[in-house]
Amino acid sequence: MESRIKTSLWIEAHIRICFAADMPAFVVARGDSDRGGVLLKVDQFDAGITLYEKTMDFDGNAVWRCLYSGANTAEISEKIAKKRDFDPDLWVLEIEDMRQTYQPDAAILDG
């Protein structure tokens, strides 16, 4: 059985990494601290917002799947609400990336 880092620990570490890179990050919604999933909302202001969901590929590697990219805040809020309704253990982390330099910690798959 593969050991896995607690979601709450990953969230805390990721927030510190973002703040060190001068990108404010904060928890929008808390999920299960041990095994909760993660939605990552990256706000690049004039360049729009991207919503990612952490998942696994067919080989068992962690990847980020792009769920949304655009500027419609109502649409992104609706997508987050639907995901959280389906899975209340889901975390939502928002990152403010004014300089558009954020890179997730795993590969990105298109929706």
C-alpha positions in Angstrom: 0.0 0.0 0.0 1.4 3.4 -1.0 1.8 5.9 1.8 0.2 9.2 1.1 0.6 12.6 2.7 -2.4 14.0 4.6 -4.4 16.5 2.6 -4.3 19.1 5.4 -0.5 18.9 5.5 -0.3 19.2 1.7 -2.6 22.3 1.8 -0.5 23.9 4.6 2.7 23.3 2.8 1.3 24.6 -0.5 0.1 27.8 1.1 3.6 28.4 2.5 5.2 27.7 -0.9 2.8 30.2 -2.6 3.3 32.9 0.0 7.1 32.5 -0.3 6.6 33.1 -4.1 4.6 36.2 -3.3 1.3 34.6 -4.3 -1.3 34.8 -1.6 -3.1 31.5 -1.1 -6.0 30.6 1.2 -8.5 27.9 2.0 -11.9 28.6 0.6 -13.4 25.3 1.8 -12.1 22.7 4.2 -12.5 19.0 3.5 -11.4 15.8 5.1 -8.0 16.4 6.7 -6.6 13.0 6.0 -7.9 11.9 2.5 -9.9 14.8 1.1 -9.6 15.7 -2.6 -8.4 19.2 -3.7 -9.8 21.8 -6.1 -7.3 24.5 -6.9 -8.6 27.9 -8.1 -5.9 29.9 -9.6 -6.9 33.6 -10.1 -4.7 35.3 -12.6 -6.8 38.5 -12.5 -6.9 40.0 -16.0 -5.8 36.7 -17.6 -8.8 34.9 -16.0 -9.3 32.0 -13.5 -8.4 28.4 -13.9 -9.9 25.6 -11.8 -8.0 22.4 -11.4 -8.9 19.1 -9.7 -6.3 16.8 -8.3 -6.7 13.3 -9.6 -4.7 10.2 -10.8 -3.8 9.2 -14.3 -4.1 5.6 -15.6 -0.6 4.8 -14.2 -1.5 6.0 -10.7 0.4 9.3 -11.0 -1.0 12.5 -9.4 -2.1 15.0 -12.1 -4.2 18.1 -12.2 -7.2 18.1 -14.5 -8.4 21.5 -15.8 -12.1 21.9 -15.1 -12.5 25.5 -16.1 -10.5 28.3 -17.7 -12.1 31.8 -18.2 -13.3 34.8 -16.4 -16.9 34.0 -15.5 -16.8 34.0 -11.7 -20.5 32.8 -11.4 -19.7 29.7 -13.6 -16.6 28.8 -11.5 -18.5 29.3 -8.3 -21.3 27.0 -9.6 -18.7 24.3 -10.6 -17.1 24.4 -7.1 -20.5 24.2 -5.4 -21.5 21.2 -7.5 -18.3 19.4 -6.8 -18.6 20.1 -3.0 -22.2 19.0 -3.0 -21.1 15.7 -4.5 -18.0 15.4 -2.3 -18.2 17.4 1.0 -14.7 16.1 1.9 -13.2 18.2 -0.9 -10.9 21.1 -0.2 -10.8 24.3 -2.2 -7.6 26.3 -2.3 -7.5 29.7 -4.0 -4.2 31.2 -5.2 -3.9 34.8 -6.3 -1.3 34.8 -9.2 -1.0 38.4 -10.4 2.2 37.7 -12.3 0.9 34.5 -13.9 3.8 32.4 -12.8 2.1 29.6 -10.8 2.9 26.1 -11.7 1.1 23.1 -10.1 3.1 20.4 -8.5 2.0 17.7 -11.0 1.3 17.5 -14.7 -1.8 19.2 -16.1 -4.5 17.4 -18.1 -7.0 19.3 -20.2 -10.6 18.8 -19.2 
